[in-house]
Amino acid sequence: MTAQKVPGTAADDSSHLGHGLRTRHLTMMGLGSAIGAGLFLGSGVGIATAGPAILVSYAVAGLVVIFVMRMLAEMASARPASGSFSVYAEEALGPWAGFLLGWLYWFMLVMVLGAEITGAAQIVSDWLPALPQWAAALVFVTLFAIVNLWGVRQFGEFEFWFAFIKVAAIICFLVIGVLLALGALPGTDPVGTTFLLGEGGFAPNGFSGVAAGLLVVAFAFGGIEIVTIASAEAEDPQLAVARSTRSIVWRILVFYLCSIGIMVLVMPWDSSELEASPFAAVLDLAGLPLAATLMQVVVVLALLSAFNAQVYGTSRMAYSLARRGDGPRALTLVSARNVPWVSVLVSIFFGFVAVLLNWMLPDSLLGILLNAVGAALLVVWVLIVVAQLRLGPVLAAEAEASGTPLAIRSWGHPWLNWVVLAALAALTVLMLTDSDARAQLFATGGLVVVILLIHVVTRRARDRARG
């Protein structure tokens, strides 16, 4: 097979976007975008849904993410692109796939934008009852509009320190949690497996609970793909994306499984405190109320960090789509600081839409948004795996012809691709057994149809204009 390169590759974007991101920026950006509402808030929802068996959901999804990211990293290191997997899908499968994957991912991140800013605004509003939730969200959205328009190097540095704070906080939480579980803190006793196995068993809600929890899990891991989107703006794209993706997936899997393992080990899975604020609940149990308060501050910073990264991801994806003729041409406009400012402002606009929704639905919005993206992410993963299945041999042949080996290679091509596709199909079947998950799958299916219809209409209109 021969793949036709499309506009949007690093060579095409290099004269338009900045190149100020370093490997440490990309690594922390991936950690920062994935460690947000999905861990700090969604983990409590997942535990309440599946009980301690939510660990199975996270482990299964985590392995799938590791394999998918390895496949994506191979393509991104060989052909860094601001549109990342959307570009690769177009090369491998045709224009329809690039259009679908790009705009579906854009829509998904817009939903994530709303979830991150809503979660942060809810917490701040609890601290300051006189401050309406929508007002806190408005302040945050305005702040990050400035950060994203400032310049990619400044954005990368800002995101690096934001992500560093929450990674350090999670490590401290894990240390305290282990000491609490062992009874090594004053006034505590070893917990054993009382809560892990004794409160209705390890899987109190059975397989349906695990399946329902997978939507929350899928949302939790969503966002890590931003590393490959950012690769086009790295100083050394091939090296940066290879190094960052090697470390990110394992770190995130460890952070998630260890953090949630501590939670279900030291507290009843059906605890209302655990569902509402899981990290603070564990620290309160450890007799560290000040630490719990500090963790709440970290949660806000984590959510804002993830929001910042999502603005970046949506703006770059929209920019890449527009450069390939799959979006309004205005989205390709770049500022003097080499920032696609129109695309950033469009993302910020939808941040303001989230502010409006905060005002209209202050209590229910977060739950709606948390459940809106899991099934969409499954579609993204499937197309990434299929794209690598077809592009893998092409990239290997190009590397051999040039005498330059690929910076990172996917594992077990092509059989692992088929294993991952089978796992995603099984995950879909499991979701069909749960009413809420089934509704999300159908909604995502409808969204896919709408996006493809838009693609057909816009392509025909473009062809008529040319003819």
C-alpha positions in Angstrom: 0.0 0.0 0.0 1.2 3.6 -0.7 -0.1 6.3 1.5 -0.6 9.8 0.2 0.6 12.5 2.5 -1.8 15.3 3.2 -1.4 18.9 4.3 -1.0 19.2 8.1 2.3 17.4 8.5 5.2 19.0 10.4 6.9 20.1 7.3 3.8 21.9 6.2 3.1 23.5 9.6 6.6 24.4 10.6 6.6 27.8 8.9 3.3 28.7 10.6 3.2 27.4 14.2 5.8 27.9 16.8 8.4 25.3 17.9 9.0 26.1 21.5 7.9 22.9 23.3 10.5 20.7 24.9 10.3 17.1 25.9 9.6 17.9 29.5 6.7 20.2 28.3 5.2 17.4 26.2 5.6 14.8 29.0 3.9 17.0 31.6 1.3 18.1 29.1 0.2 14.5 28.6 0.1 13.9 32.3 -1.7 17.2 32.9 -4.4 16.6 30.3 -5.2 13.1 31.5 -5.0 13.8 35.2 -7.9 16.0 35.7 -11.6 15.6 36.4 -11.5 11.9 35.4 -9.2 11.1 38.4 -10.0 13.8 40.9 -13.8 13.8 40.5 -14.7 11.0 38.1 -12.9 8.3 40.2 -15.5 8.8 43.0 -18.3 8.3 40.5 -16.6 5.2 39.1 -16.2 3.6 42.5 -19.8 4.3 43.3 -20.8 2.6 40.1 -18.6 -0.5 40.1 -17.3 -0.8 43.7 -13.7 -2.0 44.1 -14.1 -3.7 40.8 -13.5 -0.3 39.2 -9.9 -1.4 39.4 -10.6 -3.9 36.7 -12.1 -1.2 34.5 -9.1 1.0 34.9 -6.6 -1.9 34.3 -8.4 -3.0 31.1 -8.7 0.5 29.8 -5.2 1.3 30.8 -3.7 -1.6 28.9 -5.7 -0.6 25.8 -4.5 3.0 26.1 -0.9 1.8 26.4 -1.2 -0.2 23.2 -3.1 2.5 21.3 -0.6 5.2 22.4 2.3 3.1 21.3 0.7 2.8 17.8 0.0 6.5 17.7 3.5 7.4 18.9 5.0 5.4 16.0 3.1 7.5 13.5 3.6 10.8 15.3 7.4 10.4 15.7 7.6 9.5 12.0 5.3 12.3 10.8 4.7 14.9 13.5 1.5 16.8 12.6 -0.7 19.4 14.4 -3.7 17.2 13.5 -2.0 14.0 14.6 -4.3 11.0 14.3 -6.7 12.9 12.1 -3.9 13.4 9.5 -2.9 9.7 9.8 -6.5 8.5 9.4 -6.8 10.6 6.3 -3.6 9.2 4.9 -4.5 5.6 5.6 -8.3 5.5 5.0 -9.2 8.6 3.0 -10.6 12.2 3.6 -13.7 10.9 5.3 -11.7 9.3 8.1 -9.6 12.4 8.7 -12.7 14.6 8.8 -14.6 12.3 11.1 -11.7 11.7 13.5 -10.7 15.3 13.7 -14.1 16.8 14.4 -15.3 14.0 16.6 -12.2 14.5 18.8 -12.7 18.2 18.7 -16.3 17.8 19.9 -15.1 15.4 22.6 -12.5 17.8 23.9 -15.1 20.6 23.9 -17.2 18.4 26.2 -14.1 17.9 28.4 -13.6 21.7 28.5 -17.0 22.0 30.1 -16.4 19.2 32.6 -13.0 20.6 33.7 -14.2 24.2 34.2 -17.4 23.1 35.8 -15.6 20.9 38.4 -13.2 23.8 39.3 -16.0 26.3 39.5 -18.1 24.1 41.8 -15.2 23.7 44.3 -14.4 27.4 44.3 -18.0 28.3 44.7 -18.2 26.0 47.7 -15.2 27.9 49.2 -16.7 31.3 48.5 -20.5 31.0 48.7 -21.0 34.6 47.7 -19.3 33.9 44.4 -21.7 32.3 41.8 -20.5 29.2 40.1 -20.8 30.8 36.7 -18.7 33.8 37.8 -15.8 31.6 38.9 -16.0 29.7 35.6 -16.0 33.1 33.7 -12.8 34.2 35.5 -11.0 30.9 34.7 -12.0 30.9 31.0 -10.8 34.5 30.6 -7.4 33.7 32.3 -6.7 30.7 30.1 -7.7 32.6 26.9 -4.7 34.9 27.8 -2.4 32.0 28.5 -3.1 30.2 25.2 -2.8 33.4 23.1 0.5 34.3 24.8 2.7 31.9 22.9 3.4 28.1 22.8 6.6 28.3 24.9 4.9 30.2 27.6 1.9 27.9 27.4 4.2 24.9 27.7 6.0 26.3 30.7 2.8 27.2 32.4 1.4 23.8 31.8 4.6 22.1 33.0 4.4 23.7 36.5 0.6 23.2 36.8 1.0 19.5 36.0 4.1 19.2 38.2 2.1 20.3 41.2 -0.6 17.8 40.8 1.8 14.9 40.1 3.7 15.8 43.3 0.3 15.9 45.2 -0.7 12.5 43.9 2.7 11.0 45.0 2.2 12.5 48.5 -1.4 11.1 48.6 -0.1 7.6 47.7 2.5 7.8 50.5 -0.1 8.9 53.1 -2.6 6.3 51.8 -0.1 3.4 52.2 0.7 4.5 55.7 -3.0 4.7 56.5 -3.7 1.3 55.1 -0.8 -0.2 57.2 -2.0 1.6 60.3 1.3 3.5 60.6 -0.4 6.8 61.2 -1.3 7.9 64.8 -4.7 6.6 65.8 -5.1 4.2 62.9 -5.1 0.4 62.5 -4.3 -1.8 59.5 -7.4 -2.0 57.3 -6.8 -5.4 55.8 -9.3 -6.3 53.1 -12.5 -5.4 55.0 -13.6 -2.7 52.6 -12.0 -4.2 49.5 -13.8 -7.6 49.7 -16.3 -7.3 52.6 -18.8 -4.6 51.5 -20.8 -6.7 49.1 -17.7 -8.3 47.6 -15.1 -7.1 45.2 -17.7 -6.6 42.4 -20.9 -5.7 44.3 -22.7 -4.6 41.0 -21.3 -7.4 38.9 -20.2 -7.1 35.3 -22.8 -4.4 34.6 -21.1 -2.2 37.2 -17.8 -2.8 35.5 -19.2 -2.0 32.1 -20.9 1.2 33.4 -17.7 2.2 35.0 -15.8 1.9 31.7 -17.4 5.1 30.4 -16.0 7.0 33.4 -12.6 5.2 32.8 -12.6 6.1 29.1 -13.1 9.7 30.0 -10.3 9.6 32.6 -7.7 8.4 30.1 -8.9 10.8 27.4 -6.6 13.7 26.7 -3.2 11.9 26.6 -3.3 12.0 22.8 -2.6 15.8 23.1 1.1 14.9 23.3 1.1 13.8 19.7 -0.9 16.9 18.6 1.7 19.1 20.3 4.6 17.3 18.6 4.4 19.5 15.6 5.4 22.5 17.8 8.3 20.7 19.6 11.9 21.7 19.1 12.8 18.1 18.1 9.5 16.5 17.2 10.6 12.9 16.6 12.7 12.7 19.7 10.3 14.5 22.0 7.2 12.5 21.1 9.1 9.2 21.4 10.5 10.0 24.8 7.3 11.5 26.2 4.9 8.8 25.1 7.2 6.1 26.5 7.0 7.5 30.0 3.5 9.0 30.1 1.3 5.9 29.6 3.0 3.9 32.4 3.0 6.8 34.8 -0.7 7.5 34.3 -1.6 3.9 34.7 0.3 3.6 37.9 -1.2 6.9 39.3 -4.7 5.9 38.5 -4.6 2.3 39.8 -2.6 3.1 42.9 -4.7 6.1 43.8 -8.0 4.2 43.4 -6.6 1.1 45.0 -5.9 3.2 48.1 -9.4 4.6 48.1 -11.3 1.3 47.9 -8.9 -0.3 50.4 -9.4 2.3 53.2 -13.0 3.3 52.8 -16.4 1.7 51.9 -17.0 1.9 48.2 -20.5 3.2 48.7 -19.4 6.1 51.0 -21.0 9.4 50.0 -17.9 11.2 51.0 -15.8 9.1 48.7 -18.1 9.7 45.8 -18.2 13.4 46.3 -14.5 14.1 46.9 -12.4 10.9 47.0 -9.0 12.4 47.7 -10.1 14.7 50.4 -12.2 11.9 52.0 -9.1 9.7 52.4 -7.0 12.5 53.8 -9.7 13.4 56.3 -9.8 9.7 57.4 -6.0 9.9 57.9 -6.6 12.7 60.4 -5.0 15.3 58.1 -7.7 18.0 57.6 -5.1 20.5 56.4 -3.8 18.1 53.9 -7.4 17.5 52.7 -7.9 21.2 52.2 -4.6 21.5 50.3 -5.7 18.6 48.2 -8.8 20.5 47.3 -6.6 23.3 46.1 -4.6 20.9 44.1 -7.8 19.5 42.6 -8.7 23.0 41.4 -5.3 23.4 39.9 -5.5 20.0 38.3 -8.8 20.8 36.7 -7.6 24.2 35.4 -4.4 22.6 34.1 -6.5 20.0 32.1 -8.8 22.8 30.9 -5.7 24.7 29.6 -4.4 21.6 27.8 -7.9 20.9 26.2 -8.0 24.5 24.9 -4.7 23.8 23.3 -5.8 20.5 21.8 -9.0 21.7 20.4 -7.4 24.8 18.8 -4.6 22.8 17.1 -7.0 20.2 15.8 -9.3 22.8 14.4 -6.3 24.6 12.8 -5.1 21.4 11.2 -8.6 20.5 9.9 -8.9 24.0 8.4 -5.5 23.8 6.7 -6.6 20.6 5.0 -9.8 22.2 3.8 -12.0 20.6 6.3 -12.9 23.7 8.3 -13.4 27.5 7.9 -10.3 29.1 6.5 -10.3 31.7 9.3 -9.2 28.9 11.7 -5.8 28.9 9.9 -5.0 32.5 10.8 -1.8 32.7 13.0 -0.7 35.6 15.2 2.7 37.2 15.4 3.4 34.8 18.3 2.8 31.8 16.0 -0.4 30.9 17.7 -3.6 30.0 15.7 -5.5 32.7 17.5 -8.9 32.3 15.8 -8.9 28.6 16.6 -8.0 29.4 20.2 -10.8 32.0 20.4 -13.3 29.4 19.0 -12.3 27.0 21.8 -12.5 29.8 24.3 -16.0 30.6 23.0 -17.1 27.1 23.8 -15.6 27.6 27.2 -17.9 30.5 27.6 -20.8 28.3 26.5 -19.8 26.0 29.4 -20.0 29.1 31.6 -23.6 29.7 30.4 -24.5 26.1 31.0 -23.0 26.5 34.5 -25.5 29.3 35.1 -28.5 27.3 33.6 -27.6 23.8 35.1 -25.3 24.4 38.0 -26.0 21.1 39.8 -26.3 18.6 36.9 -23.9 19.8 34.2 -20.8 17.9 35.5 -22.5 14.5 35.5 -23.9 15.1 32.0 -20.5 16.0 30.6 -18.7 13.2 32.3 -20.9 10.7 30.5 -20.8 12.4 27.1 -17.3 11.5 25.9 -16.5 7.8 26.7 -18.1 6.3 23.6 -16.7 9.0 21.4 -13.2 8.1 22.6 -13.8 4.5 21.6 -14.3 5.6 18.0 -11.1 7.6 18.1 -9.2 4.6 19.4 -10.6 2.3 16.8 -9.6 4.7 13.9 -6.1 5.2 15.4 -5.5 1.4 15.5 -6.8 0.9 12.0 -4.7 3.8 10.7 -1.6 2.3 12.2 -2.5 -1.1 10.9 -2.3 0.3 7.3 0.4 2.9 7.8 2.8 0.8 9.8 4.4 -1.1 6.9 4.6 2.2 4.9 6.5 4.0 7.7 8.8 1.0 8.1 9.5 0.9 4.4 10.2 4.7 4.3 12.6 4.3 7.3 14.4 1.5 5.7 14.8 3.4 2.4 16.1 6.5 4.2 18.5 4.5 6.4 17.0 6.2 9.5 15.2 3.9 11.9 11.9 4.9 13.4 12.2 6.7 16.7 9.6 4.4 18.3 8.1 1.2 17.0 4.6 -0.2 17.7 4.5 -3.6 19.3 3.4 -6.8 17.6 2.2 -5.3 14.3 -0.2 -6.5 12.9 -1.5 -9.0 15.4 -1.6 -6.7 18.3 -3.8 -4.3 16.3 -6.4 -7.0 15.8 -6.2 -7.9 19.5 -6.9 -4.3 20.5 -9.7 -4.0 18.0 -11.2 -7.2 19.5 -10.9 -5.7 23.0 -12.6 -2.5 21.9 -15.4 -4.6 20.3 -15.8 -6.5 23.5 -15.9 -3.2 25.5 -18.6 -2.0 23.2 -20.7 -5.2 23.8 -20.2 -4.8 27.6 -21.5 -1.2 27.3 -24.6 -2.4 25.5 -25.6 -4.3 28.6 -25.9 -1.1 30.6 -28.7 1.3 29.8 -26.7 4.5 30.4 -23.7 3.3 28.5 -26.0 2.0 25.7 -27.6 5.5 25.4 -24.1 7.1 25.1 -23.1 4.6 22.4 -26.3 5.4 20.4 -25.7 9.1 20.9 -22.2 8.8 19.6 -23.3 6.8 16.7 -25.8 9.5 15.8 -23.0 12.1 16.1 -20.7 10.1 13.8 -23.5 10.0 11.2 -24.0 13.7 11.4 -20.3 14.5 11.0 -20.1 12.2 8.0 -23.1 13.8 6.4 -21.5 17.2 7.0 -18.4 15.9 5.3 -20.4 14.7 2.3 -22.3 18.0 1.9 -19.2 20.2 2.3 -17.1 18.1 -0.1 -19.9 18.2 -2.8 -20.2 22.0 -2.3 -16.4 22.4 -2.7 -16.4 20.2 -5.8 -19.2 22.3 -7.3 -17.4 25.5 -6.6 -14.2 24.2 -8.3 -16.1 22.8 -11.2 
